[in-house]
Amino acid sequence: MNFLTVPSPTTLILVLSAFAIGYNFGEQNKVEPSFKDKSQNKDSKKKDSNKKLVKNKFPKAGEHNSYSENEDEDEDEDEIEIDSSSLNDISGEVRMALVIRQDLQMTKGKIAAQCCHAALACYRLIATDPKKESYNLPLVNRWLHGGQAKITLKCPNKEDMDLMFAQAISMGVNAYVVHDAGRTQIAAGSATVLGLGPAPKAVLDKITGNLKLY
């Protein structure tokens, strides 16, 4: 006949202690991830965040940033071709005049950009296309060899600028009015700078002689 052996109190204590230690160890390993796992998770989240930043930083094809490289471009418009050959026999310095409107309150940077548009437009009219009525190589050469002189002048308003433009056309002087595209600072279509010449100084003085230097 077999009898059930009852373990001693010491044995029971050892068994229960071992069970408790094993249980606690298992629970800790189950709940707490390793430092390496935490670091990897942080790195992964950081990479995802950086990808989103890079994706949003550069615009897609066809999109433009808040400031475009064309923000200071003038509007396309019909160019008036003037035959300036009657000025070729007039002696003296040949120069270009850039007449700037003062009532628009443009910044210096804006004015510089608009003057560049006016100067290039005047040169394009008189020097780049032999088929144009405004083409005048002898006058251009005098201007180029004389140092490409340019003068900037103040004009109070559009009315005065329009009068000078009409006077230049009637005297056979190459002329171009820049109309801003309106992307920055001023309203679209605003006449900003009047370009005159290249033409003999004596002729330009008859048009702009009462204006102050800018």
Summary of the structure (lengths in Angstrom):
residues: 214
radius of gyration: 40.0
end to end distance: 126.0
largest distance: 145.2
contacts: 555
relative contact order: 0.17
helix: 46%
strand: 15%
